[in-house]
Amino acid sequence: MTTTFITGANKSLGYETARRLLEAGHTVLLGARDPERGRAAAEALGARFVRIDVTDDASVEAAAADVAAHEGVLDVLVNNAGVGGAQAPADELTAADALAVYDVNVFGVVRVTRAFLPLLRGSGNPLVVNVTSGLGSFAATHDPDRVEGRVTAPLYASSKSALTMLTTQYARALPDVRFNAVDPGYTATDLNGHSGPQTVTEGTDAVVELATSGPDGPTGVFRDRYGVVPW
């Protein structure tokens, strides 16, 4: 049976990913920062809750130790936790604002990946799926016919661009583990006030596709539900 850990999984895309992977037969470990919300979400789905704050080294290490003690191995890691950051004009953004966004969207992925790599390496098909965004794509944000071309979000967009590059670099540096980046697309979530035209099910299509891929599946790719994303 495939064991999958998902960060930021108590709502929206993370929750739907957990639901669909449970449906696909995975053992799902639902990671969330808030114990009350995390436990409630896990109980509703039939998953196991593991507390994790991706911005805190001790919390991340404790989560990895928890999984090591209970499951002993991890097959799939979905780095889903993310934040939009301060909603301020670009000329008012501060370094502290940037650090807050990158601490979750980029540095958090580094923390979690490092802590869980030993568990992943015990799997016969280790896989990491990083949830990024088309807003981190140069091609998409310069295309006036795409929604990304009409959005200005300096910190969020640049953090997701960094995450996509981080993913491809991990794939190159660590060939024993497959790493892929996924753009959910413009999906109705808390990050956009539920304004996105896609449902969370549509937004998790590519995540689920990659999370359920076999050992001959791709690595180092940037995908959405339609295929490879231009970058």
C-alpha atoms as one frame of an Amber mdcrd trajectory, in Angstrom:
protein
   0.000   0.000   0.000   1.193   3.513  -0.837   1.732   5.840   2.115   1.370
   9.545   1.333   2.031  12.610   3.492   0.372  15.904   2.507   1.205  19.263
   4.095  -1.448  21.939   4.528  -4.139  19.310   4.038  -6.914  20.423   6.378
  -8.713  22.402   3.632  -8.934  23.292  -0.071  -6.496  21.613  -2.449  -4.716
  19.649   0.259  -7.954  18.252   1.657  -9.235  17.288  -1.784  -5.901  15.665
  -2.626  -6.171  13.635   0.574  -9.734  12.598  -0.234  -8.897  11.494  -3.751
  -5.757   9.601  -2.779  -7.628   7.783  -0.013 -10.180   6.869  -2.655  -7.321
   5.572  -4.807  -6.198   3.275  -1.992  -3.391   5.297  -0.426  -2.746   5.463
   3.300  -2.902   9.219   3.810  -1.164  11.179   6.539  -2.847  14.559   6.763
  -0.416  17.273   7.785  -1.673  20.554   9.223  -0.425  23.263  11.567  -3.631
  23.658  13.579  -4.291  20.511  15.685  -8.038  21.073  16.026  -8.662  21.647
  12.325  -6.195  18.975  11.306  -7.742  16.300  13.507 -11.258  17.225  12.383
 -10.261  16.995   8.716  -8.456  13.689   9.222 -11.386  12.176  11.087 -13.820
  13.295   8.391 -11.727  11.638   5.697 -10.427   8.566   7.522  -6.803   9.734
   7.374  -4.234   9.976  10.163  -3.419  13.471  11.413   0.203  14.537  11.855
   0.854  18.020  13.166   3.393  20.005  11.162   4.310  23.672  10.907   6.512
  23.898   7.828   8.101  27.129   9.106   9.416  25.475  12.274  12.411  23.109
  12.163  11.458  21.333  15.384   7.877  20.777  14.223   9.032  19.356  10.891
  11.528  17.027  12.565   8.854  15.895  15.032   6.471  15.143  12.157   9.107
  13.039  10.384   9.827  11.191  13.639   6.099  10.553  14.071   5.859   8.990
  10.608   9.029   6.975  11.199   7.572   5.590  14.427   4.146   4.737  13.007
   4.598   3.931   9.309   8.362   3.483   9.053   8.443   4.470   5.401   6.950
   7.092   3.086   6.179   6.621  -0.606   4.799  10.025  -1.612   5.354  13.494
  -0.164   3.028  16.258  -1.350   4.362  19.699  -0.397   1.053  21.533  -0.615
   1.236  24.120   2.185   1.369  27.643   0.807   0.493  31.263   1.555  -0.368
  34.260  -0.590   1.327  36.811   1.623   0.757  40.511   2.227  -1.754  42.222
  -0.048   0.088  45.510  -0.416   1.249  47.650  -3.364   4.620  46.541  -4.681
   6.349  49.716  -3.517   5.173  49.057   0.048   6.317  45.435   0.315   9.027
  44.828   2.885  11.747  42.240   3.332   9.741  40.888   6.271   6.754  40.399
   3.943   8.973  38.496   1.528  10.473  36.327   4.252   7.002  35.357   5.482
   5.968  34.138   2.023   9.223  32.375   1.188   9.361  30.771   4.639   6.284
  28.711   3.755   6.375  28.436  -0.038  10.095  27.755  -0.499  12.024  27.286
   2.742   9.211  25.151   4.135   9.581  22.770   1.201  13.315  22.537   1.847
  12.722  21.768   5.538  10.095  19.109   4.871  11.955  17.486   1.995  15.167
  17.212   3.984  13.401  15.720   7.009  11.405  13.162   5.035  14.067  12.050
   2.541  15.281   9.157   4.748  11.712   7.823   4.904  11.218   8.263   1.164
  14.419   6.387   0.444  12.929   3.361   2.169  10.259   3.190  -0.543  10.453
   1.264  -3.789   8.828   4.200  -5.603   9.711   7.440  -3.793   8.064  10.563
  -5.133   7.782  14.230  -4.160   5.066  16.445  -5.648   5.482  20.186  -5.063
   2.391  22.345  -5.532   3.586  25.450  -7.351   1.692  27.861  -9.643   1.467
  29.120 -13.189   2.082  32.540 -11.634   5.687  31.393 -11.314   5.940  30.872
 -15.080   7.589  33.601 -17.194   5.684  32.372 -20.254   2.286  32.340 -18.534
   2.668  35.722 -16.822   3.661  37.349 -20.130   0.718  35.879 -22.057  -2.174
  38.410 -22.131  -4.594  35.632 -23.044  -3.942  33.796 -19.773  -5.235  34.824
 -16.365  -1.648  34.763 -15.065  -0.849  37.575 -17.479  -3.327  39.829 -15.698
  -2.272  39.169 -12.093   0.374  41.122 -10.173   1.651  39.319  -7.073   5.408
  39.920  -6.736   6.100  37.837  -3.643   3.766  34.929  -4.294   4.673  34.656
  -7.981   8.410  34.847  -7.404   8.220  32.298  -4.574   6.441  29.842  -6.857
   9.016  30.421  -9.589  11.693  29.605  -7.021   9.791  26.476  -5.974   9.554
  25.226  -9.542  13.295  25.672 -10.057  13.974  24.055  -6.683  11.938  21.064
  -7.835  13.864  20.611 -11.069  17.165  20.970  -9.226  16.172  18.358  -6.652
  15.223  16.031  -9.516  18.668  16.457 -11.029  20.607  16.244  -7.766  18.669
  13.330  -6.237  17.930  10.851  -9.036  16.883   8.111  -6.576  13.725  10.119
  -5.760  11.341  11.543  -8.360  10.474  15.242  -7.960   7.754  17.011  -9.927
   6.048  20.420  -9.765   2.325  20.891 -10.272   0.290  23.975 -11.167  -3.297
  23.464  -9.934  -4.522  26.279 -12.178  -6.930  29.050 -11.196  -8.929  27.122
  -8.626 -11.497  28.377  -6.129  -9.580  28.421  -2.817  -9.051  30.669   0.200
  -5.979  32.171  -1.502  -8.138  33.899  -4.122 -11.360  34.386  -2.170 -12.834
  31.359  -3.976 -12.911  33.326  -7.225 -11.196  30.706  -9.374 -13.331  29.038
 -12.076 -11.974  25.545 -11.390 -13.245  23.260  -8.645 -10.789  21.813  -6.137
 -11.264  18.457  -7.838 -10.130  19.926 -11.155  -7.305  21.710  -9.348  -5.981
  18.445  -7.932  -6.090  16.455 -11.179  -2.374  16.818 -11.910  -1.372  16.261
  -8.268  -3.302  13.003  -8.136  -2.028  11.908 -11.541   1.596  12.322 -10.495
   1.090  11.004  -6.953  -0.306   7.775  -8.367   2.303   7.318 -11.112   4.520
   4.248 -11.185   8.324   4.006 -10.996   8.564   4.727 -14.732   6.730   8.031
 -14.273   8.292  11.426 -14.955  10.725  13.401 -12.848  11.748  17.042 -13.078
   8.560  18.106 -14.877   6.229  21.074 -14.367   2.652  19.965 -15.105  -0.921
  21.110 -14.877  -4.084  19.135 -15.639  -3.583  19.682 -19.360   0.087  18.681
 -19.633   3.505  20.305 -19.424   3.426  23.983 -18.440   5.572  26.419 -20.460
   8.115  28.090 -18.250
